[in-house]
Amino acid sequence: MNAEEIRATIEHFFEAMDTQDLKVMKKLIPKTNSTVHIGTDKGEIWKGWKELNNATEGQFEGLEYYKANIRELTFNVAESGDVAWYFHKLDAKIKSNGSITHWKGARFTGVLQKIDGQWVMAQTQVSIPEST
């Protein structure tokens, strides 16, 4: 297990969000039909590479900035060494289509998979507790 590779992949994902770097995002998300991202809005369940890629491109068009702060990152690795699951809290300041949103203590979970020697984000989910 290489904990630093896993940590770096998660951090790289949020750096790509911060800079709206589609090229990096495309490297971090596997191009499979089993890729899933679940967002905070009712309709934000994207299944498969094509659907998630289209949604990401659309979100980046209206995104003016996204600044994330990861807290309390915890992860585990399967005995096989090619799957990891993680949890962290997320504080973020997001400006999209002229509207500013602040997240404090959002919950972010996911599954990473090691494909061809590189960790990628196979599944992610973000939720915002009602009591924040």
C-alpha positions as CSV (number, residue, x, y, z in Angstrom):
1,M,0.0,0.0,0.0
2,N,1.2,3.4,-0.8
3,A,-0.7,5.9,1.4
4,E,1.0,8.9,-0.2
5,E,-0.3,7.9,-3.7
6,I,-3.8,7.6,-2.4
7,R,-3.7,10.9,-0.5
8,A,-2.1,12.6,-3.5
9,T,-4.9,11.3,-5.9
10,I,-7.6,12.7,-3.6
11,E,-5.8,16.0,-3.2
12,H,-5.2,16.2,-7.0
13,F,-8.9,15.7,-7.6
14,F,-9.7,18.8,-5.5
15,E,-6.8,20.8,-7.1
16,A,-8.4,20.0,-10.5
17,M,-11.8,21.2,-9.1
18,D,-10.1,24.4,-7.8
19,T,-8.6,25.2,-11.2
20,Q,-11.4,23.7,-13.3
21,D,-8.8,21.5,-15.0
22,L,-10.7,19.1,-17.2
23,K,-7.5,17.5,-18.5
24,V,-6.5,16.4,-15.0
25,M,-10.1,15.4,-14.1
26,K,-10.1,13.1,-17.2
27,K,-6.9,11.4,-15.9
28,L,-8.4,10.9,-12.4
29,I,-11.7,9.4,-13.5
30,P,-11.8,5.9,-15.0
31,K,-13.4,5.7,-18.4
32,T,-15.8,2.9,-17.5
33,N,-19.5,2.4,-17.3
34,S,-19.2,1.7,-13.6
35,T,-17.9,5.1,-12.7
36,V,-20.4,6.9,-10.4
37,H,-20.6,10.4,-8.8
38,I,-23.4,11.4,-6.5
39,G,-23.7,15.1,-5.8
40,T,-25.7,17.2,-3.4
41,D,-28.7,18.1,-5.7
42,K,-31.5,15.7,-6.4
43,G,-30.6,15.1,-10.0
44,E,-26.8,14.7,-9.5
45,I,-26.3,11.0,-9.9
46,W,-24.0,10.5,-12.8
47,K,-23.3,6.9,-13.9
48,G,-20.6,6.0,-16.4
49,W,-17.7,8.0,-17.8
50,K,-19.6,9.7,-20.6
51,E,-22.4,11.0,-18.4
52,L,-20.0,12.1,-15.7
53,N,-17.7,13.8,-18.2
54,N,-20.6,15.7,-19.8
55,A,-21.8,16.8,-16.4
56,T,-18.3,17.9,-15.3
57,E,-17.8,19.9,-18.5
58,G,-21.2,21.6,-18.0
59,Q,-20.5,22.4,-14.3
60,F,-17.1,23.9,-15.2
61,E,-18.7,26.2,-17.7
62,G,-20.7,28.0,-15.0
63,L,-18.0,27.7,-12.3
64,E,-16.2,30.9,-11.5
65,Y,-14.2,29.4,-8.6
66,Y,-14.1,26.4,-6.3
67,K,-11.8,26.4,-3.3
68,A,-11.8,23.2,-1.3
69,N,-10.2,22.3,2.1
70,I,-10.0,18.6,3.0
71,R,-10.1,17.8,6.7
72,E,-9.8,14.5,8.6
73,L,-9.0,12.3,5.6
74,T,-9.3,8.6,6.5
75,F,-8.9,5.7,4.1
76,N,-8.5,2.0,3.9
77,V,-7.0,-0.3,1.3
78,A,-8.3,-3.8,0.3
79,E,-5.9,-6.7,0.8
80,S,-5.6,-6.9,-2.9
81,G,-4.0,-3.5,-2.9
82,D,-5.9,-2.2,-5.9
83,V,-9.0,-0.8,-4.2
84,A,-9.3,1.9,-1.5
85,W,-12.2,3.6,0.1
86,Y,-12.1,6.9,1.9
87,F,-13.9,9.6,3.9
88,H,-13.1,13.2,4.7
89,K,-14.9,16.4,5.7
90,L,-14.9,19.1,3.1
91,D,-15.1,22.8,3.5
92,A,-15.6,24.7,0.2
93,K,-16.3,28.1,-1.2
94,I,-18.0,27.8,-4.6
95,K,-19.0,30.6,-7.0
96,S,-21.1,29.3,-9.8
97,N,-23.3,31.3,-12.2
98,G,-22.9,34.3,-10.0
99,S,-24.1,32.6,-6.8
100,I,-21.7,31.9,-3.9
101,T,-22.1,28.8,-1.7
102,H,-20.2,27.9,1.4
103,W,-19.8,24.3,2.6
104,K,-18.6,23.6,6.1
105,G,-18.2,20.0,7.1
106,A,-19.7,18.5,4.0
107,R,-19.1,14.7,3.9
108,F,-17.2,13.3,1.0
109,T,-16.7,9.6,0.5
110,G,-15.4,7.5,-2.4
111,V,-13.8,4.5,-3.8
112,L,-10.4,4.6,-5.6
113,Q,-9.2,1.8,-7.9
114,K,-5.7,1.2,-9.1
115,I,-5.8,0.7,-12.9
116,D,-2.6,0.3,-14.9
117,G,-0.5,1.4,-11.9
118,Q,-2.5,4.6,-11.2
119,W,-5.1,5.4,-8.6
120,V,-8.4,6.8,-10.0
121,M,-11.7,8.0,-8.5
122,A,-14.1,5.1,-9.3
123,Q,-16.9,6.4,-7.2
124,T,-17.6,9.6,-5.2
125,Q,-20.4,11.0,-3.1
126,V,-20.8,14.3,-1.4
127,S,-23.5,15.1,1.2
128,I,-24.2,18.1,3.3
129,P,-25.5,17.5,6.8
130,E,-28.8,19.3,7.6
131,S,-27.3,20.6,10.9
132,T,-24.3,22.5,9.4
